């Protein structure tokens, strides 16, 4: 079901049943994005290829959520 990517509260409600600590959540997200992308890179390759994307933590979370929502709605 499509989600409203511009409504953070709606995204939070839709994801309420997925309870991970922040480290687990980041690992799951990276794994899923790696699979969805079709790249299937190992962790070293992922880190090396991502080094130019430098955001503060808050901005990185917002960008990641925006991208994930748009992927889910394709």
C-alpha positions in Angstrom: 0.0 0.0 0.0 1.5 3.4 -1.0 2.5 5.7 1.8 2.6 9.5 1.9 6.4 10.1 1.6 6.0 13.7 2.8 4.2 12.9 6.1 6.7 11.7 8.7 3.9 10.9 11.2 2.2 8.6 8.7 5.5 6.8 8.0 6.1 6.4 11.8 2.6 4.9 12.3 3.1 2.5 9.4 6.4 1.3 10.8 5.4 1.0 14.4 5.5 -2.8 14.5 9.1 -3.0 13.4 11.1 -2.8 16.7 14.9 -2.8 16.2 17.6 -0.9 18.1 19.2 1.8 15.9 22.2 -0.4 15.0 20.0 -3.3 14.0 17.7 -0.9 12.1 20.7 0.5 10.1 22.0 -2.9 9.3 18.6 -4.1 8.1 18.1 -1.0 6.0 21.6 -1.3 4.4 21.0 -5.0 3.7 17.6 -4.4 2.1 18.8 -1.4 0.0 21.8 -3.5 -1.2 19.5 -6.3 -2.3 16.9 -3.9 -3.9 19.6 -2.1 -5.8 20.8 -5.4 -7.3 24.4 -4.4 -6.5 24.8 -7.0 -3.7 28.1 -5.5 -2.5 30.0 -6.7 0.5 30.3 -4.3 3.5 33.8 -3.1 2.5 32.6 -2.2 -1.0 29.5 -0.5 0.3 31.6 1.7 2.7 34.1 2.5 -0.1 31.3 3.5 -2.6 29.4 5.5 0.0 32.2 7.6 1.3 31.2 10.7 -0.8 27.7 10.9 0.9 28.5 12.9 4.0 25.5 14.1 6.0 25.0 14.8 9.6 23.0 12.0 11.3 19.7 13.8 11.2 19.9 14.7 7.5 21.1 11.2 6.7 18.1 9.7 8.4 15.7 12.0 6.6 17.4 11.2 3.2 17.3 7.5 3.9 13.6 7.6 4.8 12.7 9.6 1.7 14.5 7.2 -0.5 13.0 4.1 1.1 9.5 5.5 0.9 9.9 6.2 -2.8 11.4 2.8 -3.4 8.4 1.2 -1.6 6.0 3.2 -3.8 7.5 2.1 -7.1 
